[in-house]
Amino acid sequence: MIPSRAPVVMTLCAFLAAALLCDAQDRPLTRLFVPGSNTSYRVRLRIRSELVGQRTEKIGAVTYAVPFTEAVELALSWRTAHRIESSDGGFAQVEESLDGFGAVETIGEPPASEQAARLGEALHNALQRWAVARKLHYRETATGTVSELSADGAPSLDEPSPALLTLWLLRALRPLANLPQRPLRLGDHWQEPRAIQLERWSEVSAVESGEWLEAPPGETATVRLHIVQQISGRIPPLSAQTDTDKERTNPPPTGNEVESEGRFHGESLSTLSLQDGGLLRAIRSASRERTDLLAPVPGLPDRPRFRATLSVQVEIEGCDEASCVSSGRTRP
């Protein structure tokens, strides 16, 4: 009887994975480009617009604050192929093909109000216009930085300036990761301030943090990278000329009595190959939030508050020719 080679193969794989990890812990993880290589992924995108606030109602001599929430959520799925056309040292020319788009889906219950319904229709039309097969060409570095990428690499969210979420999404939809220039040490956590200036924002504070995490259970020769980006600042009150349905479905009154704050939160968890730094899968999310604190209303103990949030979620999963063929429907 010939003994099984499976335990030997498994032991060898574990040994090679441990060797790759030990070697990576002495240096930063970088992308290794192989001209002509082609990797396919399935991408799922969800966009949600939400407004949480209070309406005032007066019954007799008493004024009441009635809370409300308006939300619209849509989803879209497609296939993307990442091909290395050429490589020159730490740079690569990339062709990314997008196709296999599914239908735009509405998640949850239909919008209850007329304003929310108009917003949902606008988002639906924007996604539907973008969901057309195309090829993107850009330059990628060994650390995951992208340049020469056109704006049609992501759907237009009709976002007011500064377009933080749109710019984040343009990068987050790419099947790659921005690799930190520090040795790969599992459990290593870092946090660094970022100096940025944003149009119409003041008192801006920004920070980026990251951490190297162990591979998912049952996987070898992989590692996970967790990155968080946070930005906050004060923003001027919206005027009738600049406030549309872009950020809210039921905007509060404007004026000097309004105090407004803006926040951005972006997060990415990427599973990477230790062999070439390539992306295997990723879960990414980001939100842009605006909070308006209005002047006191007679009869109410607290000042009315409105919070408008535009958020996105991205799932990227490596696939082969068979599994990439999908109906395009997103997972619940």
Protein Blocks (a to p, Z undefined) as FASTA:
>chain_A
ZZdfklmmmmmmmmmmmmmmmmmmmpccdddddehiacdddddddddddddddddddehj
bccddddddddddddddddddddfbdehjaccdddddehiacdddehjddfbfklmmmmm
mmmmmmmmmmpcddddddddfkopaehiafklpccehiacddfklmmmmmmmpccddddd
bdddehiacddddddddehiahiacddddddddddehiahiacdddddddddddddddfk
lmccklbcbdcdedjkbccdddddddddddddfklopafbdcddddddddddddddehia
bdcddddddddddddddddfklmpcghiacZZ
